[in-house]
Amino acid sequence: MLMNLYRSIGLVICLATLSFVGCSEDGGEASASATVDEQVQAASFEMTLDGDESSKPKSAGRAAPTTTAPARLPSNLARNRTDYDLGASVSSKRDSFKDSSISTNPEDYIVRAEPDSLDFGEIGTGEKVRGSFLLVNTGDTPMTILTCKGNCGCTVPKCPAGTIIMPGEPFEVEVIMSAGKQGGRKLSKQVDIVIEGQPKLRVPVTADVVAYVELSPSRIGPSLNTDGRLVIRGLDETPFRITGMIPPLIEDGIDTDAAPQLEHVLFLSWDVWKEKGSPRQLKFMTDHPRVKELSVIVQATRPRRGLIDRTIVATINADNAVAARNGDVEKILAVTKTKEDLELVDSGGATLLSIAASAGQTEVVSILVEAKAKVNTVDKKGRTPLMAAILKRDTNIETLKALIAGGADVNTRGKRSGAPVLSWAAGPFGSAAEVRVLLEAGSDVNVVDGQGDTPLMWAARYGSAEAVEAMLQAGADIAIVNSEGMTALGYINKRQTTKASVISEITSLLEESTNTQE
């Protein structure tokens, strides 16, 4: 009996230690006799549970108790298990390999940057420049990059996580820096690289931004310069041409064959600007050797508080809004008889028609359209009922057709990006079926947004092969170039999917169309 008591006490003590070693039947520690493969399998199982939420047990009725997350093995363990002493604590290795502090002692770094900083010198406003530095492994074992990023969107390094830097084989890190629109300032940024087994490595990246060309006035808008007059002037005595504008707002167009000048006077048409969806950003392309692109933000006028029509700010009846969302036909029919809430809006600026469209309630949409509800009213985000319907997952095609039959504008644009509704349907929000409905209703297949992207480009980056095919059949021009100099085919490299079959199918369609159009 006494022996059994000792064994029970030993088992309790063993469980309380929470160690990686086992317990023998007699209550003492077992020898570390597990093989390396067994330890690797155990650690791999813990990593699976840590990374896959679906594999974790879920308790019913109450939250699971808080526990310490399983330790992860170093990322290159799968490549070479013998590089590490698996008998040691995995958590201690994790802590040492993910040290995010920056050391002032150069001896702490096995991987170093050469040179230790990157200076681009003078760069023009709107210019993108490329440079590089080397990561040199001065040790005798492979080192792995865990993270690598710039401290702002204007400084982008190319050094993927998981990259292994071998001893004696320097790895080149390319850095792309964007100057921005404002000249006369110094950019002081940095690239931070976390590498297993050493402190964070920081590489300063600097540049002096110079305005070689200026745009005047810097603040433009329909109420700021009603005549649309805009002057683009060279500041470095280098004549140049204006080669394009996105979107095109010059009534007589831009004379790209004109002789290079130091100063260009343009007159924007605010009427055309409104027809294009009132885009917030305008871009000008030039052949100046240092300034390929200029941009300016349009400041649209907004009514002051107190001057807004009371019928616009009046709050929609909450019960009627719920009825539109849930498809309560009887309630909506009662509303149309009195037209009480037909044009009132909720806190987001959405009308009953927009609410019903976003919920895919086709019958309610048809009733409201027949009652003469306005089909092109925009909410506070600049969305019409048609756009609200496209944004819904698994859009009801019949809802789109009902809105279009009621006069919905199939060329309407997003308020911020200037993207047409066809691009929304072709890209991340819609489907090939929606694309076909819009094209049949007269959507412009070659319209461009504020960045110069066509619906075909959106489909190449976000959409399906069926959407691409539908637009090619409708006459989409594959040769159109956006503000970054990219065609639809170029967007394949920016696909927001890793499915090789989708990428291959879209690439084949675009390449075949390129050969046909040529």
MOZI-V828395 format. One line per field, one symbol per residue. phi: phi as a letter, one per 20 degrees, with the letter a starting at -180 (. if undefined). psi: psi as a letter, one per 30 degrees, with the letter a starting at -180 (. if undefined). burial: 1 if it has 24 or more other C-alpha atoms within 12 Angstrom, else 0. Layout:
# MOZI-V828395
phi = ???
psi = ???
burial = ???
This chain:
# MOZI-V828395
phi = .ffffffffffffffffleeeecefenefeffeffgffffffffffffffedffeefdeenbffffcffgfefgfefffbfffceffffffffgffedfefdeeegffdeececfebccemecegmedccbbcdddeeeccfcdfebbbeebfeccedbgfnfddegmcgdedecdddfneeembdecdbddcdcgnbffdddfccadedeeccdcffdcrgeecfemfcddceddmdfbdedrbcffcegendefeffgcebcdcceefffgffenlffcdccdcdffdcebccbeeeffcffgndfgffeefeffffffffffemefgfffffffelfdgdfcefeneegffffffemefffgfffffemffedfdefendegfffffffflgfgffffffffeoffedfcffeemfffffgffdfddbfffgfffffeofffdfdefeneegfffffededfffffffffenfefefdefemdeffffgfdgebdffffffffgfffffffffff
psi = eeeeeeeeeeeeeeeffhlflaklfgfakllifkleeeeeeeeeeeeeeefjfffkkkkkflkkkklkkkkklkfgefejeffljfflkeeeeeeefhjglkkfjfffkeklkjlgljjfbkklkfkklkallkjkjfaglkkkkeljllglffjjliikkfkkjlkgikkkjkkkkkeafklhlkkjalkkkkkkgllkkkjkklljkkjfklkklfjllffeiffgkkkjkkfggjklljflkkljgjeglkjfflkklfkkkljkjfeeeeegghkfkkkkklgkffjfkklkkkjkkkklkfgkkffefkkkkeeeeeeeefhjeeeeeeefefhegegllafggkleeeeeeffgieeeeeeeefghkkfgkkafggkleeeeeefkkhkjefeeeeeefggkjggllkeefgklfeeeefbffaleeeeeeeeffgkjfgllafggkleeeeeeefaleeeeeeeefggkjffkkafggkleeffefgkhlgjeeeeeeeeeeeeeeeeef.
burial = 00000000000000000001011000000000000000110010001000000000000000000000001111111000000001100100110011100000000011111000111101111111111111111000011111111100011111100011100001111111111111100011111111111111111111111111111100011100000111111100001111111111110001000000111101111100100111111111111101111111110100000000000100111001111111111011101100011111110011111111111111111111101011111110011111111111001111111111011111111110111111111111111111111110101111111111111111111111111111110101111111100111111100100000011001101110100000
